[in-house]
Amino acid sequence: MQAIPFKRSLLALALIAAVGAGYARLGGQVINPADAVSAPVAAPLARTGTGLPDFTPIVEHSGPAVVNISASGPSKMAYSGGDRNDRMPELFRHFGIPSPDDGAPARGMGSGFIVRADGVILTNAHVVSGADEVTVKLTDKREFKAKVVGIDKLTDIAVLRIDAKNLPVVRLGNPGSARVGEWVVAIGSPFGFENSVTAGIVSAKGRSLASDSYVPFIQTDVAVNPGNSGGPLINLDGEVIGINSQIYSRNGGYQGVSFAIPIDVAMNIEEQLLQHGKVSHGRMGVTIQEVSQSLAESFGLKGSAGALVSSVEKGSPAAAAGLEPGDVILKLNDTAIASSSELPPLIAALKPGTRITLQVWRKGGSREIALAVGEIPSPALAANKSGEGDNPRLGLSLRPLTPQELAQSDSRAGLLVESVSGPAAKAGIRPGDVVLSLNGQPVGDVAQLRALLDKSGRTIALLIERDDAKIFVPVDLG
């Protein structure tokens, strides 16, 4: 790709010459100071004043704690970042892993950053979800095989761990104190260009995206592209305030609108995954919408703040507490709800069982309703309830064929492949294939396949039905 020459104008030269005025010291706290390595105090930063800020101290301090992540796995990795521009001209999209060719192993790239000196790393869930192998590369060129401690797809956060000690760590800040218009910096690996630095400003706070209503995103105009996903968003005090996660794009590249997950949301997920190995999110069981001016007038409200309850799920915590369609939630405990998009992240951040008080506007008057927060069902538990079966040794997620699917097949039984990883992916098995037999023994349910697999050696032969053809596929279980 040919570089484009940059013409320095007199105005640009004047601005560059002005850099250096109005300095402030690098602030913030290091997470888990007992685990962190000692480091010299960073040089002061230029924040505001007569000139542009100097970002070099931020890069010198935080850069060594930013890592490059490569992931490999089956062709259908979760959050694969596939470009769906054929269906939508503009869309919010994750941007860590390019869309693979059908049936081919997926190889993705992304970024991350070290939050504990003993090797704990934060990144996006869509960077590593479904991967068989994750490799972390440090700025000093050392490479490590990373263990995925856990992922939370609801917030798009993943926690990795590498076997290393005395690593450099980032400083964490308070995203709540970030101001719209202030300078921020992103460090990551756009298009594989490792440790690239870009800068911009905070464009907005508390953005709610259609597919991620449980995260109050920080919107910026920092240039981020495929490969930046999972990297840090850093303020001028050298503190990480967010994780770069999504872009708004017509063509898959940067177009001036980027979104970062607030770091306090990410650290809540990190703590749960490290302590419990899973994440719990609070739930009320209501559908809400914005309160428009006309709706506010019809309800007798003086303003259009709050979250309007449009429906209440049967058997939910909200139903048990007595919430009704038409209620307008004005406060959660002492926190005023200015917009409906503010409520879901607040509820999701609560531990299940937490008791809260809602200030509700109903039929022209205000009242308080006490509610015990429920829990958003785990995707894994939901999958088990539906009868799906996962086999880690083989790397297949399977379910029995429905009567309608059996009617369309020439076989009397079989197991539909819903997702593929590990040995099965390497053997070329794809989602949508139907497993008919294992080593010549017909299989009609997951338990039967598991029993046959337990009696098998290192190599097995699966009879697969794909489209209108049946083929035997050898699988090396290792």
Backbone hydrogen bonds, N-H to C=O, Kabsch-Sander energy under -0.5 kcal/mol:
donor,donor_aa,acceptor,acceptor_aa,energy
7,K,5,P,-0.5
8,R,6,F,-0.6
9,S,7,K,-0.7
13,L,9,S,-2.4
14,A,10,L,-2.0
15,L,11,L,-2.3
16,I,12,A,-2.6
17,A,13,L,-2.3
18,A,14,A,-0.9
19,V,16,I,-1.3
20,G,52,L,-0.7
21,A,18,A,-1.0
24,A,45,L,-2.7
29,Q,172,L,-1.0
31,I,170,V,-0.7
35,D,32,N,-2.0
36,A,32,N,-1.1
37,V,167,L,-0.7
45,L,24,A,-2.7
46,A,54,D,-0.7
47,R,22,G,-1.8
47,R,45,L,-0.6
52,L,15,L,-0.6
55,F,53,P,-0.6
59,V,55,F,-1.9
60,E,56,T,-2.7
61,H,57,P,-2.0
62,S,58,I,-3.1
63,G,58,I,-0.6
63,G,59,V,-1.9
65,A,62,S,-1.5
66,V,63,G,-1.8
67,V,112,G,-2.3
68,N,137,K,-2.4
69,I,110,G,-2.6
70,S,135,T,-2.4
71,A,108,G,-2.0
72,S,133,E,-2.2
73,G,106,A,-2.2
77,M,75,S,-0.7
80,S,77,M,-0.9
84,R,82,G,-0.6
87,R,84,R,-2.0
88,M,84,R,-1.7
91,L,249,S,-1.3
93,R,247,I,-2.0
95,F,245,S,-0.8
104,A,101,D,-1.9
106,A,73,G,-2.1
108,G,71,A,-3.5
109,M,96,G,-1.2
110,G,69,I,-2.1
111,S,229,S,-3.1
112,G,67,V,-1.6
113,F,122,L,-1.7
114,I,65,A,-2.7
115,V,120,V,-2.3
116,R,120,V,-1.4
119,G,116,R,-1.8
120,V,116,R,-0.7
121,I,160,L,-2.6
122,L,113,F,-2.5
123,T,158,A,-1.9
125,A,156,D,-0.5
127,V,124,N,-0.9
128,V,124,N,-0.8
128,V,125,A,-0.7
129,S,125,A,-2.4
131,A,128,V,-2.2
132,D,72,S,-2.5
133,E,72,S,-1.9
135,T,70,S,-2.9
136,V,144,F,-3.0
137,K,68,N,-2.7
138,L,142,R,-2.8
141,K,138,L,-1.7
144,F,136,V,-2.5
146,A,134,V,-2.9
146,A,144,F,-0.5
147,K,161,R,-2.7
149,V,147,K,-1.1
149,V,159,V,-1.7
150,G,159,V,-1.3
152,D,157,I,-2.9
155,T,152,D,-0.6
156,D,152,D,-1.3
157,I,152,D,-1.8
158,A,123,T,-2.3
159,V,150,G,-2.6
160,L,121,I,-2.8
161,R,147,K,-2.0
162,I,119,G,-1.8
164,A,118,D,-0.5
164,A,162,I,-1.6
167,L,117,A,-1.9
170,V,114,I,-2.0
171,R,238,G,-0.6
172,L,29,Q,-1.8
173,G,240,V,-2.6
177,S,174,N,-1.5
178,A,175,P,-1.0
181,G,202,V,-2.4
182,E,179,R,-2.1
184,V,200,G,-2.5
185,V,234,I,-2.8
186,A,198,T,-2.8
187,I,232,P,-1.2
188,G,196,S,-2.0
189,S,227,G,-1.1
191,F,226,P,-4.3
192,G,189,S,-2.0
193,F,190,P,-2.4
194,E,192,G,-1.3
196,S,188,G,-3.1
196,S,193,F,-0.7
198,T,186,A,-2.4
200,G,184,V,-2.3
202,V,182,E,-2.1
203,S,201,I,-0.5
203,S,219,Q,-2.7
204,A,219,Q,-1.8
206,G,216,P,-0.6
207,R,217,F,-2.6
209,L,207,R,-0.6
209,L,212,D,-0.7
212,D,209,L,-1.1
215,V,212,D,-1.5
217,F,207,R,-2.2
217,F,215,V,-1.4
218,I,260,A,-2.8
219,Q,204,A,-2.2
219,Q,217,F,-0.6
220,T,258,S,-2.3
221,D,201,I,-1.7
224,V,222,V,-0.7
227,G,95,F,-1.2
228,N,225,N,-2.8
230,G,244,N,-3.1
231,G,228,N,-2.4
233,L,242,G,-2.6
234,I,185,V,-3.3
234,I,232,P,-0.5
235,N,239,E,-2.7
236,L,183,W,-0.5
238,G,235,N,-1.8
240,V,171,R,-3.5
241,I,233,L,-2.9
242,G,233,L,-1.3
243,I,261,I,-1.9
244,N,231,G,-2.5
245,S,259,F,-2.8
246,Q,259,F,-1.7
247,I,93,R,-1.8
248,Y,257,V,-2.1
249,S,91,L,-1.6
249,S,247,I,-0.6
258,S,220,T,-2.3
259,F,246,Q,-2.8
260,A,218,I,-2.3
261,I,243,I,-2.8
263,I,241,I,-1.9
265,V,262,P,-0.6
266,A,262,P,-1.6
267,M,263,I,-2.6
268,N,264,D,-1.5
269,I,265,V,-1.6
270,E,266,A,-2.5
271,E,267,M,-2.3
272,Q,268,N,-1.7
273,L,269,I,-2.5
274,L,270,E,-2.5
275,Q,271,E,-2.1
276,H,272,Q,-3.0
277,G,272,Q,-0.8
277,G,273,L,-1.1
278,K,272,Q,-0.8
282,G,348,A,-1.2
282,G,350,L,-0.6
283,R,374,G,-1.1
287,T,311,S,-2.4
289,Q,308,L,-2.0
291,V,306,G,-0.6
292,S,290,E,-0.8
296,A,292,S,-2.7
297,E,293,Q,-2.1
298,S,294,S,-1.9
299,F,295,L,-1.9
300,G,296,A,-0.7
300,G,297,E,-0.7
301,L,296,A,-2.8
306,G,337,I,-1.1
307,A,329,I,-1.8
308,L,289,Q,-2.5
309,V,327,D,-3.2
310,S,287,T,-2.9
310,S,308,L,-0.7
311,S,287,T,-1.4
313,E,285,G,-2.8
316,S,313,E,-1.7
318,A,284,M,-2.6
320,A,316,S,-2.3
321,A,317,P,-1.8
322,G,318,A,-0.8
322,G,319,A,-0.7
323,L,318,A,-2.3
326,G,309,V,-3.4
327,D,324,E,-2.1
328,V,361,W,-1.8
329,I,307,A,-2.9
329,I,327,D,-0.6
330,L,328,V,-0.7
330,L,359,Q,-3.1
331,K,359,Q,-1.3
332,L,335,T,-2.6
333,N,331,K,-0.5
333,N,357,T,-3.6
335,T,332,L,-2.5
336,A,334,D,-0.6
337,I,330,L,-3.0
338,A,336,A,-0.8
342,E,339,S,-1.7
343,L,340,S,-1.1
346,L,342,E,-1.0
347,I,343,L,-2.3
348,A,344,P,-2.8
349,A,345,P,-1.6
350,L,347,I,-1.5
353,G,373,V,-3.1
354,T,351,K,-2.1
356,I,371,L,-2.9
358,L,369,I,-2.9
359,Q,331,K,-2.0
360,V,358,L,-0.7
360,V,367,R,-3.3
361,W,328,V,-2.8
362,R,360,V,-0.6
362,R,365,G,-3.2
365,G,362,R,-1.3
367,R,360,V,-2.5
369,I,358,L,-2.6
371,L,356,I,-2.5
373,V,354,T,-3.0
373,V,371,L,-0.6
374,G,283,R,-3.0
376,I,281,H,-2.5
382,A,378,S,-2.2
383,A,379,P,-2.0
384,N,380,A,-2.0
385,K,381,L,-2.0
386,S,382,A,-1.2
387,G,384,N,-1.3
388,E,383,A,-1.6
389,G,398,L,-3.1
391,N,396,L,-2.2
395,G,391,N,-3.3
396,L,391,N,-1.1
397,S,419,S,-2.2
398,L,389,G,-3.3
398,L,396,L,-0.5
399,R,416,L,-1.3
401,L,414,G,-1.4
406,L,402,T,-2.6
407,A,403,P,-1.9
408,Q,404,Q,-0.9
409,S,406,L,-1.1
415,L,435,V,-2.0
416,L,399,R,-3.0
417,V,433,D,-3.0
418,E,397,S,-3.3
418,E,416,L,-0.6
419,S,397,S,-1.0
421,S,395,G,-2.7
424,A,394,L,-1.8
424,A,421,S,-0.8
425,A,421,S,-1.1
426,K,422,G,-2.0
427,A,423,P,-1.6
428,G,424,A,-0.5
428,G,425,A,-1.2
429,I,424,A,-2.1
432,G,417,V,-2.9
433,D,430,R,-1.9
434,V,465,E,-1.9
435,V,415,L,-3.0
436,L,434,V,-0.6
436,L,463,L,-3.3
437,S,463,L,-1.0
438,L,441,Q,-2.3
439,N,461,A,-3.2
441,Q,438,L,-1.8
443,V,436,L,-2.2
449,L,445,D,-1.7
450,R,446,V,-2.5
451,A,447,A,-2.2
452,L,448,Q,-2.1
453,L,449,L,-2.4
454,D,450,R,-2.2
455,K,451,A,-0.8
456,S,453,L,-1.2
460,I,475,V,-2.2
462,L,460,I,-0.5
462,L,473,V,-2.5
463,L,437,S,-2.1
464,I,462,L,-0.7
464,I,471,I,-3.5
465,E,434,V,-2.7
466,R,464,I,-0.6
466,R,469,A,-2.9
469,A,466,R,-2.4
471,I,464,I,-2.8
473,V,462,L,-3.1
475,V,460,I,-2.8
477,L,458,R,-3.3
477,L,475,V,-0.8
